[in-house]
Amino acid sequence: MVKSVSKLVPKVPSLPAVPGTSRRQQFSASTRTALLDVAAALFTEQGYASTSLDAIVAGADVTKGALYHHFTGKQALFEAVFAAVEAAGTRRITDAMKGQRDPWTKSTLGLRAFLEVVRDPAYRRIVIQEGPAVLGYERFREHEERSSYAIVEDLVRGVLGSAGLTDDADMVATLAEMFFGGLQAAGDSVAVAADPEAAAARVEAVVALVLGAFQALADEGGLGSALTSLES
């Protein structure tokens, strides 16, 4: 019996009847949900290479034909699980920042939520450890840019907005790329650390120093000139 092992891999209940949807369509949707849920749990517990399609269909209590009806194979199923886990992590981060208008508070809350997400067993195993190898770097990067990169870009735009620099699209893009790359590296280090809690605390402390320096410059009216001087 496979059980969910992560907040990012919830056990999804049977779908309620939807007006205009046939029983066959509802059954198909429920089958896909079961396959994703079981696959996510197994990929998290055992890893991609050690998880067989036979184990997945047995855990979902469906036939292998039903699996191939929804997915072309194990890699396609993994990519669907990857996307679902990554999307759940992104929602946790955006939910943590919801309603915050101050860019500095919003950035701090977003960072803390991100550090919680990368310590989640499913996110750590499926997205950080297995994702790049199974999907390939380019495909992995595409997923990342569609999800977490947008959050970083929004935060950078808010921080620069405090200094009246939101019209500088090139600077927004440059800082977003740098912070995104830095957070990816930080997430990787936390995910593989012997003591993830201590590693996360170090990352938060370092980022707090960087944000504090940016905020001090913004409050003094010098952030714009400091960034402009870097371009000259």
C-alpha positions as CSV (number, residue, x, y, z in Angstrom):
1,M,0.0,0.0,0.0
2,V,1.6,3.3,-1.1
3,K,1.0,6.3,0.9
4,S,1.7,10.0,0.3
5,V,4.9,11.1,1.9
6,S,4.8,14.8,1.4
7,K,2.6,17.9,1.8
8,L,3.3,18.5,-1.9
9,V,1.9,15.0,-2.8
10,P,-1.6,15.1,-1.2
11,K,-3.9,12.1,-1.5
12,V,-6.6,13.4,-3.8
13,P,-10.2,12.2,-3.1
14,S,-12.5,10.8,-5.8
15,L,-13.8,13.5,-8.0
16,P,-17.4,14.6,-7.5
17,A,-19.9,14.3,-10.3
18,V,-19.6,17.3,-12.6
19,P,-22.6,18.4,-14.7
20,G,-22.0,17.7,-18.4
21,T,-19.2,15.2,-17.6
22,S,-19.8,11.6,-18.5
23,R,-19.1,8.8,-16.0
24,R,-16.3,7.5,-18.3
25,Q,-14.6,11.0,-18.3
26,Q,-14.8,11.1,-14.5
27,F,-13.3,7.6,-14.2
28,S,-10.5,8.6,-16.6
29,A,-9.7,11.6,-14.5
30,S,-9.8,9.6,-11.3
31,T,-7.4,7.0,-12.9
32,R,-5.0,9.7,-13.9
33,T,-5.1,11.2,-10.4
34,A,-4.4,7.9,-8.8
35,L,-1.4,7.2,-11.1
36,L,0.1,10.6,-10.4
37,D,-0.4,10.2,-6.6
38,V,1.1,6.7,-6.4
39,A,3.9,7.6,-8.8
40,A,4.8,10.7,-6.8
41,A,5.0,8.7,-3.6
42,L,7.2,6.0,-5.2
43,F,9.5,8.4,-7.0
44,T,9.9,10.2,-3.7
45,E,10.6,7.1,-1.7
46,Q,12.6,5.0,-4.2
47,G,13.8,7.4,-6.9
48,Y,13.0,7.3,-10.6
49,A,15.4,4.5,-11.6
50,S,14.2,2.1,-8.9
51,T,10.5,2.7,-9.5
52,S,8.8,0.3,-12.0
53,L,5.6,0.9,-14.0
54,D,4.4,-2.4,-12.5
55,A,4.7,-1.0,-9.0
56,I,2.9,2.2,-10.0
57,V,-0.1,0.4,-11.7
58,A,-0.3,-2.0,-8.8
59,G,-0.4,0.8,-6.2
60,A,-3.0,2.7,-8.3
61,D,-5.0,-0.5,-8.8
62,V,-5.2,0.0,-12.5
63,T,-4.0,-1.8,-15.6
64,K,-0.8,-0.9,-17.5
65,G,-3.0,-0.2,-20.5
66,A,-4.8,2.5,-18.4
67,L,-1.4,4.0,-17.6
68,Y,-0.4,4.1,-21.3
69,H,-3.8,5.7,-22.1
70,H,-2.7,8.7,-20.1
71,F,1.1,8.7,-20.5
72,T,3.5,7.5,-23.1
73,G,5.8,5.9,-20.6
74,K,7.6,6.4,-17.3
75,Q,9.4,9.5,-18.3
76,A,6.2,11.2,-19.3
77,L,4.6,10.2,-16.1
78,F,7.6,11.5,-14.2
79,E,7.3,14.9,-16.0
80,A,3.7,15.1,-15.0
81,V,4.5,14.4,-11.4
82,F,7.4,16.9,-11.5
83,A,5.1,19.6,-12.9
84,A,2.5,18.9,-10.2
85,V,5.0,18.9,-7.3
86,E,6.7,22.0,-8.6
87,A,3.3,23.8,-9.0
88,A,2.3,22.9,-5.5
89,G,5.6,24.3,-4.2
90,T,5.0,27.5,-6.2
91,R,1.6,27.8,-4.7
92,R,3.0,27.5,-1.2
93,I,5.4,30.3,-1.9
94,T,2.8,32.6,-3.4
95,D,0.4,31.9,-0.6
96,A,3.0,32.9,1.9
97,M,3.4,36.3,0.3
98,K,-0.3,36.9,-0.4
99,G,-1.6,40.3,0.7
100,Q,1.9,41.7,1.4
101,R,2.6,45.0,-0.3
102,D,5.9,45.9,1.2
103,P,8.6,44.5,-1.1
104,W,11.1,43.7,1.6
105,T,8.6,41.8,3.8
106,K,7.3,40.0,0.8
107,S,10.8,39.0,-0.2
108,T,11.6,37.7,3.3
109,L,8.3,35.7,3.5
110,G,8.9,34.3,0.0
111,L,12.4,33.2,0.9
112,R,11.3,31.4,4.1
113,A,8.5,29.6,2.2
114,F,11.0,28.6,-0.5
115,L,13.4,27.2,2.1
116,E,10.5,25.2,3.5
117,V,9.6,23.9,0.1
118,V,13.1,22.7,-0.8
119,R,13.2,20.7,2.5
120,D,10.0,18.9,1.5
121,P,10.8,15.2,0.7
122,A,8.9,15.2,-2.7
123,Y,10.3,18.5,-3.9
124,R,13.8,17.6,-2.8
125,R,13.8,14.2,-4.5
126,I,11.7,14.8,-7.6
127,V,12.4,18.4,-8.5
128,I,16.0,19.1,-7.2
129,Q,17.7,15.7,-7.3
130,E,15.9,13.7,-10.1
131,G,14.5,16.5,-12.3
132,P,17.6,17.7,-14.2
133,A,18.8,14.1,-14.9
134,V,15.5,12.6,-15.9
135,L,14.1,15.6,-17.9
136,G,17.4,16.9,-19.2
137,Y,18.7,20.4,-18.5
138,E,16.8,22.3,-21.2
139,R,13.4,20.7,-20.3
140,F,14.1,21.2,-16.6
141,R,15.0,24.9,-17.2
142,E,11.8,25.4,-19.1
143,H,9.7,24.2,-16.2
144,E,11.7,26.3,-13.7
145,E,11.3,29.5,-15.8
146,R,7.5,28.9,-16.1
147,S,7.1,28.7,-12.3
148,S,9.6,29.9,-9.8
149,Y,11.4,32.3,-12.0
150,A,8.2,34.4,-12.4
151,I,8.1,34.8,-8.6
152,V,11.7,36.0,-8.4
153,E,11.1,38.4,-11.2
154,D,8.1,39.8,-9.5
155,L,10.0,40.3,-6.2
156,V,12.9,42.0,-8.0
157,R,10.5,44.3,-9.7
158,G,9.0,45.2,-6.4
159,V,12.4,45.9,-4.8
160,L,13.5,48.0,-7.7
161,G,10.1,49.8,-7.6
162,S,11.0,51.1,-4.2
163,A,13.8,53.0,-5.9
164,G,11.7,54.1,-8.9
165,L,13.5,51.7,-11.2
166,T,10.7,49.5,-12.5
167,D,11.0,51.0,-16.0
168,D,14.6,49.6,-16.3
169,A,13.6,46.3,-17.9
170,D,17.2,45.3,-18.5
171,M,18.1,45.7,-14.8
172,V,15.0,43.8,-13.7
173,A,16.0,40.9,-16.0
174,T,19.6,41.0,-14.9
175,L,18.9,41.0,-11.2
176,A,16.1,38.4,-11.6
177,E,18.5,36.0,-13.4
178,M,21.2,36.5,-10.7
179,F,18.9,36.0,-7.8
180,F,17.2,33.1,-9.5
181,G,20.5,31.4,-10.1
182,G,21.6,32.1,-6.5
183,L,18.3,30.7,-5.0
184,Q,18.6,27.6,-7.2
185,A,22.1,27.0,-5.8
186,A,21.0,27.7,-2.3
187,G,18.0,25.3,-2.7
188,D,20.4,22.6,-3.9
189,S,22.7,23.1,-1.0
190,V,19.9,22.9,1.5
191,A,18.3,19.9,-0.1
192,V,21.5,17.8,0.1
193,A,22.8,19.1,3.4
194,A,23.4,16.8,6.3
195,D,21.5,19.3,8.5
196,P,18.9,21.0,6.2
197,E,17.6,23.1,9.1
198,A,21.0,24.6,9.7
199,A,21.7,25.1,6.0
200,A,18.4,26.9,5.5
201,A,19.2,29.2,8.5
202,R,22.5,30.1,6.9
203,V,20.9,30.8,3.5
204,E,18.2,33.0,5.2
205,A,20.9,34.9,7.1
206,V,22.9,35.6,4.0
207,V,19.9,36.7,1.9
208,A,18.8,38.9,4.8
209,L,22.1,40.7,4.6
210,V,21.8,41.2,0.9
211,L,18.2,42.4,1.2
212,G,19.2,44.6,4.1
213,A,21.9,46.3,2.1
214,F,19.5,46.9,-0.8
215,Q,16.9,48.3,1.5
216,A,19.3,50.6,3.2
217,L,20.4,52.0,-0.1
218,A,16.7,52.4,-1.2
219,D,15.8,54.2,2.0
220,E,18.7,56.6,1.5
221,G,17.8,57.1,-2.1
222,G,21.0,55.6,-3.3
223,L,19.9,52.3,-4.8
224,G,19.2,53.8,-8.2
225,S,22.6,55.5,-8.5
226,A,24.4,52.4,-7.1
227,L,22.9,50.2,-9.8
228,T,23.4,52.9,-12.5
229,S,27.1,53.1,-11.6
230,L,27.4,49.3,-12.2
231,E,26.3,49.8,-15.8
232,S,28.7,52.6,-16.5
